[in-house]
Amino acid sequence: MTEEDLDRLRQLAANGDTDAIGQLVELAGERGDMEELRRLADTGSQDALDQLVELAYEREDFDELRRLADTGSRDAADILTELSE
């Protein structure tokens, strides 16, 4: 996928196109693009938030997990609790 294609998807997503949001989440997950996932999660995408939590866990990025937990992610909080036991 070209940068032009990504820009088009981002524009569609910004206009509320749920298919475009889903595609961006999938692509960002495949690329491990946490910045894109953060942006999508910040606009309300639960799928992006779930993918972000999963990537942070896989990368052992405890700062990101704490940030997500602090912003209300129950999954991130649960993972941090499990890891601290």
Residue frames as qw, qx, qy, qz and C-alpha x, y, z in Angstrom:
[[0.000, 0.890, 0.456, 0.000, 0.00, 0.00, 0.00],
 [0.421, 0.443, -0.013, 0.792, 1.36, 3.38, -0.98],
 [0.168, -0.245, -0.417, 0.859, 1.51, 6.44, 1.24],
 [0.298, -0.054, -0.285, -0.909, -1.15, 7.95, -1.02],
 [0.562, -0.297, -0.719, -0.280, -3.43, 4.99, -0.29],
 [0.429, -0.331, -0.645, 0.540, -2.84, 5.40, 3.44],
 [0.010, 0.112, 0.119, -0.986, -3.59, 9.11, 3.24],
 [0.451, -0.183, -0.492, -0.722, -6.86, 8.34, 1.44],
 [0.574, -0.351, -0.738, 0.048, -7.81, 5.79, 4.11],
 [0.292, -0.245, -0.475, 0.793, -6.97, 8.30, 6.84],
 [0.211, -0.026, -0.124, -0.969, -9.19, 10.88, 5.19],
 [0.570, -0.273, -0.626, -0.458, -12.06, 8.40, 4.92],
 [0.533, -0.312, -0.694, 0.371, -11.53, 7.38, 8.55],
 [0.120, -0.118, -0.277, 0.946, -11.53, 11.01, 9.65],
 [0.417, -0.074, -0.254, -0.870, -14.92, 11.32, 7.99],
 [0.642, -0.135, 0.493, -0.571, -16.27, 8.38, 9.99],
 [0.776, 0.281, -0.467, -0.317, -15.87, 5.54, 7.47],
 [0.752, -0.454, 0.432, -0.201, -15.78, 2.48, 9.74],
 [0.950, 0.259, 0.082, 0.153, -14.37, 0.24, 6.99],
 [0.438, 0.736, -0.288, 0.429, -11.45, 2.63, 6.53],
 [0.414, -0.699, 0.445, -0.377, -10.89, 2.72, 10.29],
 [0.940, -0.158, 0.293, -0.078, -10.85, -1.08, 10.37],
 [0.824, 0.480, -0.065, 0.293, -8.38, -1.24, 7.51],
 [0.134, 0.800, -0.375, 0.448, -6.10, 1.31, 9.19],
 [0.669, -0.549, 0.419, -0.276, -6.19, -0.65, 12.44],
 [0.976, 0.082, 0.189, 0.075, -5.32, -3.86, 10.64],
 [0.643, 0.640, -0.155, 0.391, -2.50, -2.25, 8.66],
 [0.131, -0.795, 0.403, -0.434, -1.10, -0.48, 11.71],
 [0.835, -0.389, 0.351, -0.168, -1.17, -3.73, 13.67],
 [0.931, 0.284, 0.073, 0.216, 0.68, -5.55, 10.90],
 [0.461, 0.689, -0.216, 0.517, 3.30, -2.79, 10.75],
 [0.613, -0.379, -0.448, 0.529, 3.52, -2.45, 14.52],
 [0.147, 0.453, 0.069, 0.877, 2.69, 1.23, 14.11],
 [0.302, -0.490, -0.671, 0.466, 1.83, 2.25, 17.64],
 [0.010, -0.242, -0.038, 0.969, 1.56, 5.93, 16.72],
 [0.357, -0.119, -0.559, -0.739, -1.20, 5.22, 14.18],
 [0.459, -0.388, -0.799, 0.005, -2.95, 2.95, 16.66],
 [0.216, -0.366, -0.469, 0.774, -2.77, 5.64, 19.37],
 [0.163, 0.102, -0.192, -0.962, -4.29, 8.18, 17.00],
 [0.464, -0.218, -0.687, -0.515, -7.12, 5.81, 16.07],
 [0.431, -0.390, -0.752, 0.310, -7.70, 4.81, 19.68],
 [0.116, -0.266, -0.285, 0.914, -7.81, 8.47, 20.68],
 [0.346, 0.011, -0.311, -0.885, -10.64, 9.00, 18.18],
 [0.694, -0.079, 0.331, -0.635, -12.64, 6.20, 19.81],
 [0.755, 0.254, -0.548, -0.255, -11.67, 3.01, 17.96],
 [0.783, -0.444, 0.373, -0.227, -11.93, 0.14, 20.43],
 [0.956, 0.246, 0.030, 0.161, -10.25, -2.16, 17.91],
 [0.425, 0.708, -0.318, 0.466, -7.26, 0.20, 17.76],
 [0.414, -0.676, 0.427, -0.435, -7.11, 0.31, 21.55],
 [0.953, -0.163, 0.237, -0.098, -7.22, -3.48, 21.76],
 [0.832, 0.446, -0.092, 0.317, -4.45, -3.78, 19.17],
 [0.117, 0.787, -0.358, 0.489, -2.39, -1.15, 20.96],
 [0.676, -0.545, 0.396, -0.299, -2.67, -2.99, 24.28],
 [0.984, 0.076, 0.146, 0.072, -1.66, -6.23, 22.56],
 [0.635, 0.618, -0.198, 0.419, 1.38, -4.66, 20.89],
 [0.174, -0.774, 0.402, -0.458, 2.47, -2.94, 24.10],
 [0.851, -0.364, 0.336, -0.176, 2.25, -6.27, 25.91],
 [0.933, 0.288, 0.041, 0.210, 4.18, -8.11, 23.20],
 [0.464, 0.669, -0.238, 0.530, 6.90, -5.44, 23.27],
 [0.615, -0.428, -0.464, 0.473, 6.92, -5.36, 27.07],
 [0.132, 0.434, 0.025, 0.891, 6.27, -1.64, 26.83],
 [0.334, -0.500, -0.706, 0.376, 5.17, -1.10, 30.42],
 [0.041, -0.281, -0.104, 0.953, 5.15, 2.69, 30.08],
 [0.327, -0.068, -0.513, -0.791, 2.60, 2.41, 27.28],
 [0.437, -0.377, -0.815, -0.059, 0.55, -0.11, 29.25],
 [0.244, -0.432, -0.518, 0.697, 0.53, 2.27, 32.23],
 [0.108, 0.153, -0.159, -0.969, -0.46, 5.18, 30.00],
 [0.407, -0.202, -0.688, -0.566, -3.32, 3.13, 28.56],
 [0.409, -0.427, -0.767, 0.249, -4.41, 1.98, 32.01],
 [0.148, -0.339, -0.306, 0.877, -4.33, 5.59, 33.25],
 [0.273, 0.099, -0.287, -0.913, -6.61, 6.62, 30.39],
 [0.696, 0.024, 0.274, -0.664, -9.13, 3.92, 31.31],
 [0.665, 0.265, -0.642, -0.273, -8.09, 0.74, 29.51],
 [0.818, -0.376, 0.296, -0.319, -9.24, -2.10, 31.72],
 [0.961, 0.230, -0.096, 0.124, -7.28, -4.61, 29.61],
 [0.429, 0.620, -0.408, 0.515, -4.03, -2.70, 30.09],
 [0.414, -0.594, 0.422, -0.545, -4.70, -2.44, 33.83],
 [0.960, -0.150, 0.134, -0.194, -5.41, -6.18, 34.04],
 [0.832, 0.391, -0.250, 0.304, -2.17, -7.02, 32.23],
 [0.125, 0.658, -0.456, 0.586, -0.17, -4.76, 34.54],
 [0.686, -0.463, 0.330, -0.453, -1.81, -6.40, 37.56],
 [0.998, 0.062, -0.007, -0.011, -1.00, -9.89, 36.26],
 [0.664, 0.523, -0.319, 0.429, 2.61, -8.94, 35.53],
 [0.096, -0.661, 0.446, -0.596, 3.12, -7.48, 38.99],
 [0.860, -0.368, 0.139, -0.325, 1.98, -10.67, 40.76]]
